[in-house]
Every structure is written in C-alpha cells, then in structure tokens.
Amino acid sequence: MAHDKNRTPCDCESLPVRVTDIYGENVFNEVAMSKWLPKDIFKKLKSTIDNNEALDPKIADAVANAMKDWAIEKGATHFTHWFQPLTGVTAEKHDSFVSPQPNGQSILEFSGKELIKGEPDASSFPSGGLRATFEARGYTQWDCTSPAFVKEDGTGVTLYIPTAFYSYNGEALDKKTPLLRSMEAISTQGLRILRALGNTTSRRVIATVGAEQEYFLIDREYYEMRLDLKSCGRTLFGAAAPKGHELDDHYFGAIRERISSFMRELNIRLWRLGVPARTEHNEVAPAQFELAPMFSTTNIATDQNQLIMETMKKVALRHDLICLLHEKPFAGINGSGKHNNWSIATDDGVNLLNPGDTPQDNIIFLVFLISVITAVNKYADVLRATTATHGNDHRLGANEAPPAIVSVFTGTALTALLDALEQGNHDGAGKTDGIDVGVQTLPVLPKDSTDRNRTSSFAFTGNKFEFRMVGSSQSIADANTVLNTMVADVLQEVADSLEKAGDPNAVRALLQTMIKENKKVIFNGNNYSDEWVAEAARRGLPNLTNAVDAIAALHKPETIALFKRQKVLTEIELESRYEVMLENYISSLRIEANTMISIGNRQLLPAAVYYSKNLADAVTALKNVGADSTAQQVVLKRVTTHLTDLQSGLDTLQSVVEKESFDSTKNHAEYVRDTIVPAMNTVRAAADNLEMIVDEQYWPLPTYADMLLGE
C-alpha cells in the first residue's frame, strides 16, 4: 500500500503508556465525581445512578459547575449534548462556556439547566412523520447513567454529555430513549421473577452488552480514487482478486506493523475515554479486523460502540488509512458484522444466564434461559427487523454470517437438559464432563455447558447470548431495545403465572409447557445448509431474506401491542421507525445507483472505448502487413460485447432510477428492491467482465488486489 512513511506519530505512539494510568482519564466517572463534587451532591448523584432514581433538579447546578471545572482543566472550551437520532450515527452541536460581561471581559459558565436540557432544533433529522419542519422543536436531556467525557479534535477540547432526544410532545426522536425504556421494562419484570422465586435482596435487573466490532482498513490513496467508496462506503464495481480468504491465512494471523500502530493508538484513545477495549485480531477477509470490548450496561455499551466507530475512522486517517464499516465493502469476500453479546444480571452481581455447575438445579437460570428462548420464538421477525438494512442484505446468509432465519443454538448439554425438562425428568441432565486432549502437560479442563455455533444467529455461549446478525455499521441500540422488550414481555407472563399460582414449585410445570411450545426455534446444526432452510420452513420459522420484508414486522399489530405493553414505543413512535427504515433503504440504494451511473458513464465506458480503439488499431495494422490478427480480434470482440452490455445496462439503470411517483413508502421500497437492485447487478456484471480483460493501465479504478493484498 502507498502511504506516508514520514508521518509524524502522535503522543499515543511515541510515549510509553501504562493502561492503569490513563484508563478513564477523560471521563467524568465516579472517581472524577468524588473529587470534584461536594460530598452530599456526589452521594445524591451516585444514588440516582445506582438506583435508577429520578434526577433531583436541585443538584443540577452543582453538578454542572463541577463538570465544567473538570472539563476546563482538561482544556475544554465548549460543551455539547451528544445524541443519537434515527440516522444511526451520533449528532452534536457545540456551545462555548464563554459568557460576556458588561465590562467587556468574559467568564466561563455552565448551568444546571444547560446540563439537563438542551434544544438542538435538529429539524432535518428523519422522524418518520413524528413532526413537520414547522414543528421542529426537539429537546435533548442528560442521561446521567452514561458518564460525560471530553474529546479532542481539530476544534479543540469539548465536553460531551450523553443525552436522549425527544419531541415537543415527548415522542422519542432517537435510539437512546427507547433503549432506556426497555432497560426499565426488563428490570421491572425480571425483579418480579426473582421475588417470586425467593430473591429478596436484588434491587434491579440489568441488561449488559459486549459488542464485537468488525471493520476493514484500506489505504487512503485508493479510497480517494473510488467515488463508490467515498459516497456509498462499498465498492459498486470490482472483479475478484486472484486470492481472497481461501487459505484462511489472514484469520488470527500476525498483525502487520502498520495495522499494529493503528490499533495501539486506537486502544489508547479508547482507554482514555473509558471504553474497555480488550481483544483485537485479524478477521477472515484480507484487510479485515476486529475489536471487542468488555461488557457494560446496555446504554453505556451502546454509547461506547458509537465512540469506537467514530474513533476508528479518525485514527485511521492519522495513519493514511480509511476505516470501512459497511457490511459488505467488497463483493465475494467476507463482510463485517457486529456480534452483540447480551446478558442479564442483578445489581448485586448475579449473572442470571450463568448455568453454574448444576444447571438442572439452577431454577433461576432455567427460567431466564427458557424465557429468552420463548421470546426469540415469538418475536423472531421483530428481532430480524433490527438488522434490516440494504448493507446487511449483502451479508446475511452468505456463508460468512448467520442466515436471515433467526434460531437459537443451545448446545448438546443444554439441549439434553431442556429435553429432559420437557419430559418432566431433570435428574442429572445437563451435567458436562472435562476436556482431556491427551497431552500429559495439559490439564483436564471443565467443559462449558455450551459452545459457539458460528453459523447460528442467536447462540448461547456459556453465560450470555450472542446475536450475530447486527450489521457492522449499525447502532446496537435497536437490537438491544427489542431484545430487552421481548424478553421483558415473556418475563411478565411468567411472573403473572407464578404470582397467581402462589407456589414456587409451579415453575417447573410452567417451564415444561414453555419448552414444548417454543422448542422449534432451537437448532444446533449447520445454519448454512440448504436442508436447514427447508427444515426451518417446515417448522414455520420466518425467513426474511431482504430488508423490505424484514422491516414489515414493525407494522404488525402484535409488534405494536408488544411495545405498548412494555411502554417502550407508542404506536406512532413505532410507525415512525418503520417509515425511517424504509426511507433509508430507498435513499441509500438510489445513491448507490446514481453513483454507479456516474462511474460507469464517466470512467468505465471511456476507458473501455479507448482500449477497444487501440485494439481495433492493432487489428488494422496487423492486417495491413499481412500478419495474423486472430488473437486481437477475439479480445476486441469480448471487449465490445461487454462494452455493449455495460452501455445498455447503464441506460436501463438510468431509466428505472428516474421513476419518482409511488403510492407509499412501502411500494417505493419494493420497487427499489425488485427493479433498481437487479438493474444495478446487471451493470456490475458487465463492468467486472470488462475489468478482467481491459489492460490495467487503462482501467481507472484501483482493483480488489490493489486494495486488499497490498502491504
């Protein structure tokens, strides 16, 4: 790869760093709060955060002043309410602390009112009909459970305050508000379960998440030469490189020095922001990598994942690299996902999905495990809808990611336990043996109750569930909002039954019924096989292979009722998300189609025409001297055939893109899926055929080999 070998390293690379010295130094966390806040204010704020209590406005001024002083000491001049609109990325508007005084000087001020509530206007963000432009007023409100932090960039140092974003009438205009509501729902219903089963000490049930992030890194020079990467995040053209990931030699391979330098700076910047980045490695595809953090409370993990993506992009630029987060930036090789590792625990540290040594006797574990399985079976289509994007349509089911069928992997031991429970027999079921690999110096290790199934969309992996369908560019908020909501709904049904029965022993009979009614969603085999597709259809499991069909699940009466019951989304809020997702699908693919037309007409056609002219001139010259021109004529015929196909395909694509009149957003999305996308595929096939035979000095785009197989 071409890059600037003389690039000046940042302090992250040049200085020795002890992680414990820098971790969380740019976060207004508990350590910072205890130092900067008066003791009584600190105690009240900590109680608010720990016990999920309403924030006392009376302490806001004191908190704001301390937060301002802390940030200013770190060089901050501005603050921003950092929020997550329905675009899926973050938004911010910076205001300075400067307050002019009558004497012509200024002081630095930040009030409790400014901390708690802001008015960003933000009328141009998608709202799916929740508000018109002339009703633009929107508000941001501090999420005190997610700590504030400072970031440094070209504008200087800014204090970032994580916030919710809602309309004048209180409708959620963002992804954080429903997520926070869903966290309250699962805590409320989970606590009812614990009380019914004899737990009197836990005060909250907390959903936790660790989101693995896959991404690509390519040289910035190649990126600048490709309009498709710049405007769409993926290559719209590109023939396969001679070598992909057939040898599996990149996966977990030695990390190249340039990438290691990027990863080091990335880690240090994330650690300073309190993001617990832990695991990094080469992924399957060439130029593909992964970063995985440790678990955090769901809303904090969601905020941190947004920080991870933003920081990746900024740090990559410092290394003359571009970070690609699209689900499928390169056709024919593995795309990128975001494995959402989800679990639930109590505020006093009990993981409710930990089987323990004897899972057959761990009734709390069994209740929560079977409730999750039941929720996935009941609302598989809604869970699938959270991953419905045009980018993920390229990835799901492509033998690199789970298929569009949502199923649960429980593993051999737990499946045997569930089968035994269904039959009313739980004595001894679920026990696991040790692992002996037959080497004297390697000890026998205990075998987990389950193991990973890399083809499963929703796999139990020891003490958590791994939801593997989320796309690499997506916010994890949607998936976790639905996970929390649907599990809370099942827990509510279970709690109702247990409280009505008044007998904790009634739980086993209830679990037996739940297993019988929902076991069809359990599948431990190869999710990539054609046999599974047929078997899933026989079981009645939904197979929503494209985003348009998947998004439709948000429109169902059952889905509306689910979110209303748990007070997570109103009908109008859910309708807005349905509209926004369809509009995003339409807009994204129309941008891709127009980009394809531009590249095709302005770059690829001229290059192929010029090459064909040179071939024709060569044929004529050879004939003039009586030499054999058969080979040149064969190549010329191939070029002109594919050139004709490309020209025809571009004309067709142009005509179908120009259609603008549709009865509804749904009809428009279906038209894009059924007409524009196939037309784009036709254009790409012709162009990729040309790339394989046109002399490389004429081809205007960096190839896959250039971008993926370089240094």
DRENKEDO-409385 format. One record per residue (C-alpha): x, y, z. Coordinates in steps of 0.02 Angstrom, whole numbers, padded with zeros to 5 digits, always signed. Example, Ala and Ser with C-alpha at 12.3 -4.5 7.8 and 13.67 -1.06 7.14 Angstrom:
BEGIN
+00615-00225+00390/+00684-00053+00357/
//
This chain:
BEGIN
+00000+00000+00000/+00056+00177-00033/+00066+00281+00123/+00164+00419+00206/+00313+00336+00287/+00364+00506+00359/+00201+00532+00454/+00231+00609+00624/+00172+00491+00761/+00052+00556+00891/+00090+00551+01076/-00010+00389+01084/+00128+00302+00986/+00285+00390+01043/+00263+00383+01232/+00264+00231+01345/+00092+00207+01418/+00030+00116+01572/-00152+00075+01544/-00196+00095+01727/-00128+00273+01723/-00234+00331+01577/-00391+00224+01584/-00545+00334+01600/-00444+00494+01622/-00557+00587+01500/-00719+00527+01582/-00818+00614+01718/-00835+00447+01806/-00858+00403+01987/-00676+00442+02029/-00689+00614+01949/-00859+00649+02027/-00796+00604+02201/-00652+00727+02178/-00745+00873+02101/-00918+00864+02181/-00964+00913+02359/-00988+00754+02461/-01176+00773+02483/-01202+00809+02297/-01093+00661+02249/-01192+00548+02363/-01359+00604+02288/-01297+00587+02108/-01222+00415+02140/-01385+00358+02219/-01479+00420+02066/-01365+00321+01950/-01353+00162+02055/-01537+00151+02099/-01611+00215+01936/-01695+00359+02026/-01761+00522+01956/-01629+00658+01950/-01655+00794+02080/-01650+00961+01984/-01589+01046+02143/-01416+00967+02124/-01401+01007+01939/-01310+01174+01959/-01180+01099+02074/-01151+00952+01957/-01141+01066+01805/-01015+01182+01887/-00904+01037+01941/-00916+00955+01771/-00869+01121+01689/-00719+01147+01803/-00659+00968+01772/-00676+00989+01583/-00592+01161+01580/-00444+01091+01675/-00426+00969+01529/-00429+01112+01404/-00614+01113+01359/-00690+01273+01289/-00857+01202+01228/-00989+01077+01279/-01112+00977+01176/-01266+00871+01205/-01217+00711+01115/-01368+00617+01050/-01416+00475+00933/-01551+00522+00807/-01636+00396+00693/-01493+00411+00567/-01400+00277+00666/-01250+00390+00696/-01222+00523+00828/-01258+00709+00823/-01188+00858+00915/-01198+01049+00923/-01057+01137+01013/-01084+01286+01130/-00944+01377+01218/-00933+01407+01405/-00897+01591+01369/-01017+01716+01446/-00978+01900+01401/-00983+02026+01545/-01034+02211+01544/-00853+02266+01569/-00803+02188+01404/-00724+02034+01482/-00798+01861+01498/-00818+01719+01621/-00845+01534+01592/-01017+01473+01642/-01116+01312+01631/-01283+01298+01720/-01383+01152+01782/-01518+01197+01657/-01392+01185+01514/-01331+01018+01581/-01501+00937+01600/-01591+01002+01446/-01547+01072+01276/-01640+01124+01120/-01541+01072+00966/-01685+01107+00844/-01622+00968+00728/-01774+00981+00616/-01687+00899+00469/-01660+00732+00556/-01775+00591+00498/-01929+00575+00607/-02041+00463+00503/-02184+00587+00514/-02171+00618+00702/-02153+00804+00669/-02157+00925+00524/-02019+01050+00488/-02127+01192+00554/-02147+01092+00716/-01960+01073+00732/-01933+01095+00918/-01839+00949+00992/-01754+00928+01159/-01602+00838+01224/-01599+00778+01404/-01449+00716+01502/-01433+00528+01527/-01343+00536+01693/-01315+00348+01694/-01194+00363+01547/-01044+00468+01602/-00993+00629+01517/-00822+00637+01436/-00705+00754+01344/-00639+00732+01166/-00503+00825+01074/-00509+00858+00888/-00474+00998+00765/-00595+01114+00854/-00508+01092+01022/-00569+01003+01178/-00756+00980+01202/-00861+00914+01346/-00981+00780+01281/-01142+00749+01377/-01238+00590+01325/-01421+00635+01303/-01590+00573+01248/-01680+00667+01108/-01868+00689+01101/-02002+00799+01026/-02106+00940+01100/-02241+00812+01141/-02119+00688+01217/-02106+00565+01072/-01937+00481+01056/-01840+00551+00908/-01686+00447+00945/-01620+00274+00983/-01570+00304+01165/-01742+00344+01235/-01825+00179+01185/-01669+00086+01243/-01680+00165+01416/-01866+00123+01423/-01829-00058+01376/-01698-00069+01513/-01828-00015+01639/-01951-00143+01570/-01834-00291+01586/-01781-00234+01760/-01962-00220+01818/-02014-00391+01753/-01851-00477+01796/-01865-00417+01975/-02041-00489+01986/-01970-00659+01934/-01834-00650+02066/-01957-00604+02202/-02073-00747+02151/-01925-00867+02164/-01871-00806+02336/-01739-00673+02299/-01768-00528+02418/-01602-00437+02404/-01578-00385+02222/-01648-00214+02180/-01626-00207+01991/-01603-00321+01842/-01477-00251+01719/-01457-00295+01536/-01273-00297+01487/-01189-00299+01317/-01019-00326+01241/-01021-00284+01055/-00882-00352+00945/-00842-00233+00801/-00779-00293+00632/-00704-00171+00507/-00592-00154+00354/-00438-00044+00333/-00378+00009+00161/-00251+00136+00101/-00320+00311+00091/-00243+00338-00081/-00351+00201-00157/-00506+00264-00066/-00485+00438-00141/-00484+00361-00316/-00653+00275-00293/-00813+00376-00291/-00911+00223-00240/-00814+00203-00078/-00825+00389-00040/-01012+00407-00071/-01076+00233-00028/-00949+00152+00087/-00935-00001-00026/-00868-00045-00197/-01004-00046-00330/-00881-00119-00455/-00737-00239-00436/-00686-00409-00503/-00624-00538-00380/-00440-00533-00334/-00336-00689-00377/-00328-00726-00190/-00463-00697-00063/-00476-00788+00104/-00470-00965+00034/-00315-01013+00135/-00380-00938+00298/-00205-00868+00321/-00260-00693+00370/-00379-00751+00507/-00292-00729+00677/-00129-00707+00583/+00017-00599+00638/-00039-00417+00636/+00061-00308+00517/+00162-00166+00593/+00062-00027+00511/-00100-00101+00575/-00024-00130+00747/+00021+00054+00754/-00160+00098+00711/-00226-00023+00843/-00110+00046+00976/-00168+00224+00950/-00349+00167+00940/-00335+00072+01105/-00254+00216+01197/-00384+00341+01138/-00525+00222+01185/-00450+00181+01355/-00438+00367+01394/-00624+00377+01355/-00659+00233+01474/-00701+00112+01334/-00643-00061+01391/-00563-00114+01225/-00488-00284+01256/-00474-00402+01106/-00402-00363+00934/-00358-00478+00790/-00356-00507+00603/-00526-00564+00540/-00562-00687+00398/-00553-00573+00246/-00392-00488+00193/-00383-00311+00264/-00521-00354+00390/-00501-00339+00579/-00600-00347+00741/-00604-00257+00907/-00702-00321+01056/-00734-00228+01219/-00784-00299+01387/-00965-00297+01444/-01052-00137+01500/-01229-00088+01547/-01329-00083+01385/-01346+00105+01363/-01163+00132+01407/-01110-00007+01289/-01213+00074+01151/-01132+00243+01180/-00961+00162+01185/-00990+00069+01022/-01030+00235+00938/-00868+00303+01010/-00774+00151+00945/-00837+00178+00768/-00803+00365+00771/-00629+00342+00844/-00585+00205+00719/-00621+00323+00575/-00521+00467+00648/-00371+00363+00698/-00367+00275+00529/-00347+00443+00442/-00196+00483+00551/-00114+00326+00480/-00163+00367+00299/-00292+00228+00309/-00480+00226+00287/-00590+00126+00404/-00736+00046+00311/-00884-00003+00420/-01002-00055+00280/-01070-00231+00299/-01004-00284+00127/-00874-00163+00058/-00803-00296-00059/-00907-00423-00155/-00859-00605-00146/-00766-00599+00019/-00824-00596+00199/-00919-00444+00256/-00923-00367+00429/-01045-00388+00571/-01062-00334+00750/-01086-00482+00868/-01200-00420+01006/-01160-00520+01164/-01310-00493+01277/-01340-00549+01455/-01439-00502+01610/-01377-00483+01788/-01433-00415+01955/-01367-00256+02033/-01281-00363+02165/-01179-00459+02037/-01275-00617+01993/-01271-00665+01808/-01445-00733+01778/-01387-00829+01624/-01245-00919+01712/-01288-01106+01719/-01174-01144+01865/-01104-01317+01898/-01276-01398+01903/-01389-01305+01782/-01527-01433+01805/-01547-01372+01985/-01522-01186+01948/-01704-01138+01933/-01671-00951+01910/-01554-00988+01765/-01683-01105+01686/-01823-00977+01699/-01722-00840+01616/-01646-00957+01486/-01814-01027+01432/-01894-00855+01437/-01763-00791+01315/-01790-00941+01200/-01978-00911+01208/-01956-00727+01167/-01848-00766+01015/-01976-00890+00951/-02122-00769+00975/-02035-00615+00905/-01903-00682+00786/-01966-00570+00646/-01953-00414+00755/-01776-00459+00806/-01732-00487+00623/-01805-00315+00582/-01674-00232+00692/-01540-00291+00570/-01634-00243+00411/-01526-00129+00304/-01477-00127+00122/-01298-00162+00176/-01343-00314+00279/-01441-00387+00132/-01272-00422+00051/-01206-00511+00205/-01339-00615+00292/-01342-00794+00230/-01183-00776+00127/-01090-00916+00219/-00997-00788+00323/-01138-00730+00435/-01297-00810+00501/-01439-00829+00378/-01595-00722+00385/-01679-00861+00486/-01674-00825+00672/-01642-00981+00776/-01568-01019+00946/-01415-01127+00975/-01409-01205+01148/-01277-01341+01126/-01282-01526+01165/-01284-01520+01355/-01416-01385+01375/-01524-01460+01237/-01521-01626+01330/-01570-01533+01489/-01715-01446+01401/-01772-01612+01326/-01769-01690+01499/-01869-01546+01572/-01996-01563+01434/-02019-01745+01483/-02034-01700+01666/-01864-01776+01709/-01722-01664+01762/-01621-01782+01871/-01439-01773+01815/-01474-01696+01646/-01359-01557+01590/-01200-01618+01675/-01041-01596+01574/-00876-01688+01575/-00700-01618+01568/-00594-01594+01412/-00443-01709+01400/-00337-01679+01244/-00217-01822+01282/-00063-01718+01322/+00021-01752+01489/+00066-01570+01522/-00104-01501+01478/-00229-01517+01620/-00406-01581+01601/-00518-01426+01592/-00704-01416+01632/-00813-01418+01478/-00933-01272+01456/-01119-01307+01460/-01123-01249+01280/-01005-01196+01142/-01013-01074+01000/-01100-01112+00837/-01026-00989+00714/-01172-01013+00593/-01309-00978+00721/-01395-00810+00726/-01431-00819+00913/-01313-00932+01009/-01299-00966+01194/-01113-00956+01233/-01088-01003+01415/-01168-00860+01512/-01238-00748+01376/-01322-00748+01206/-01227-00693+01052/-01339-00609+00923/-01234-00613+00765/-01349-00529+00637/-01316-00346+00679/-01226-00256+00538/-01056-00178+00567/-01113+00000+00529/-01272-00010+00634/-01306+00059+00806/-01332-00083+00928/-01473+00015+01010/-01612-00058+00903/-01563-00240+00929/-01547-00218+01117/-01708-00119+01132/-01801-00263+01051/-01706-00396+01150/-01746-00311+01314/-01927-00279+01266/-01971-00452+01203/-01886-00540+01349/-01971-00422+01472/-02138-00466+01393/-02112-00653+01418/-02046-00624+01595/-02207-00528+01631/-02311-00678+01577/-02205-00795+01683/-02215-00679+01834/-02403-00666+01815/-02418-00855+01816/-02303-00880+01965/-02385-00743+02068/-02557-00813+02028/-02504-00990+02074/-02427-00931+02237/-02314-01084+02236/-02131-01077+02180/-02140-01262+02138/-02264-01223+01999/-02120-01154+01897/-02063-01324+01829/-02232-01364+01756/-02234-01191+01677/-02060-01217+01603/-02113-01385+01535/-02255-01303+01440/-02144-01162+01377/-02016-01285+01308/-02148-01385+01216/-02222-01230+01136/-02060-01146+01087/-01927-01280+01056/-01950-01265+00867/-01835-01114+00869/-01690-01217+00939/-01568-01280+00808/-01391-01341+00842/-01340-01390+00665/-01267-01302+00514/-01370-01146+00481/-01286-01125+00311/-01356-01286+00239/-01499-01295+00114/-01575-01430+00224/-01595-01305+00366/-01687-01182+00254/-01811-01320+00211/-01822-01378+00392/-01849-01201+00455/-01992-01180+00332/-02068-01343+00394/-02057-01279+00573/-02140-01116+00523/-01992-01003+00562/-01987-00841+00463/-01853-00822+00329/-01850-00636+00288/-01711-00629+00159/-01717-00443+00120/-01733-00283+00219/-01901-00230+00148/-01987-00390+00202/-01899-00386+00371/-01946-00206+00410/-02129-00252+00385/-02125-00342+00553/-02130-00171+00638/-02301-00140+00560/-02386-00294+00631/-02521-00274+00764/-02430-00399+00875/-02273-00293+00870/-02368-00133+00909/-02453-00220+01056/-02286-00285+01121/-02205-00113+01129/-02361-00032+01201/-02374-00164+01339/-02195-00134+01394/-02210+00056+01373/-02057+00060+01260/-02131+00133+01100/-02303+00203+01062/-02389+00158+00901/-02341+00323+00820/-02160+00305+00877/-02151+00129+00804/-02233+00188+00643/-02102+00325+00628/-01962+00198+00639/-02045+00090+00507/-02051+00239+00390/-01874+00296+00428/-01801+00123+00396/-01889+00109+00228/-01838+00285+00179/-01658+00247+00224/-01664+00089+00118/-01732+00186-00030/-01613+00333-00014/-01458+00226+00011/-01491+00120-00142/-01536+00269-00250/-01371+00349-00201/-01283+00188-00249/-01375+00180-00416/-01333+00361-00459/-01152+00334-00408/-01145+00181-00518/-01213+00281-00665/-01084+00418-00637/-00935+00299-00626/-00998+00194-00770/-01027+00339-00890/-00880+00449-00842/-00744+00322-00804/-00777+00144-00857/-00858+00170-01028/-00724+00294-01087/-00585+00177-01027/-00660+00028-01117/-00694+00129-01275/-00515+00192-01279/-00446+00017-01253/-00559-00055-01389/-00499+00082-01509/-00319+00032-01477/-00363-00150-01508/-00451-00104-01670/-00300-00003-01724/-00189-00154-01688/-00301-00268-01791/-00295-00146-01937/-00106-00128-01925/-00079-00315-01923/-00194-00342-02072/-00102-00205-02168/+00061-00302-02152/-00021-00471-02183/+00004-00534-02005/-00117-00644-01908/-00235-00537-01802/-00346-00678-01736/-00300-00654-01553/-00327-00467-01559/-00495-00490-01644/-00551-00615-01510/-00505-00494-01371/-00586-00349-01465/-00747-00449-01484/-00751-00487-01298/-00721-00306-01253/-00855-00240-01371/-00980-00371-01310/-00957-00321-01127/-00948-00138-01177/-01117-00152-01261/-01187-00240-01107/-01120-00102-00995/-01192+00037-01103/-01360-00049-01113/-01361-00085-00927/-01320+00095-00882/-01459+00159-00995/-01583+00041-00913/-01525+00087-00739/-01542+00272-00779/-01720+00248-00838/-01777+00148-00687/-01697+00268-00563/-01792+00415-00638/-01962+00346-00588/-02024+00451-00441/-02211+00428-00418/-02262+00297-00288/-02419+00267-00186/-02325+00235-00024/-02152+00218+00052/-02176+00030+00054/-02214+00023-00133/-02064+00133-00168/-01951+00018-00066/-02018-00135-00155/-01986-00051-00323/-01806-00015-00273/-01782-00195-00217/-01866-00277-00367/-01814-00159-00508/-01667-00046-00464/-01562-00177-00374/-01571-00306-00517/-01527-00167-00641/-01376-00123-00535/-01322-00305-00533/-01329-00311-00723/-01218-00157-00738/-01093-00226-00614/-01079-00393-00703/-01038-00309-00868/-00911-00191-00788/-00825-00330-00691/-00810-00433-00850/-00726-00284-00932/-00607-00262-00788/-00544-00439-00813/-00488-00406-00992/-00451-00220-01010/-00266-00178-00993/-00235-00120-00815/-00155+00043-00874/-00323+00092-00949/-00434+00038-00803/-00472+00192-00696/-00515+00108-00530/-00399+00027-00403/-00434-00159-00407/-00475-00277-00264/-00297-00343-00273/-00231-00165-00254/-00340-00127-00103/-00338-00293-00011/-00173-00379-00050/-00051-00236-00026/+00065-00202+00119/
//
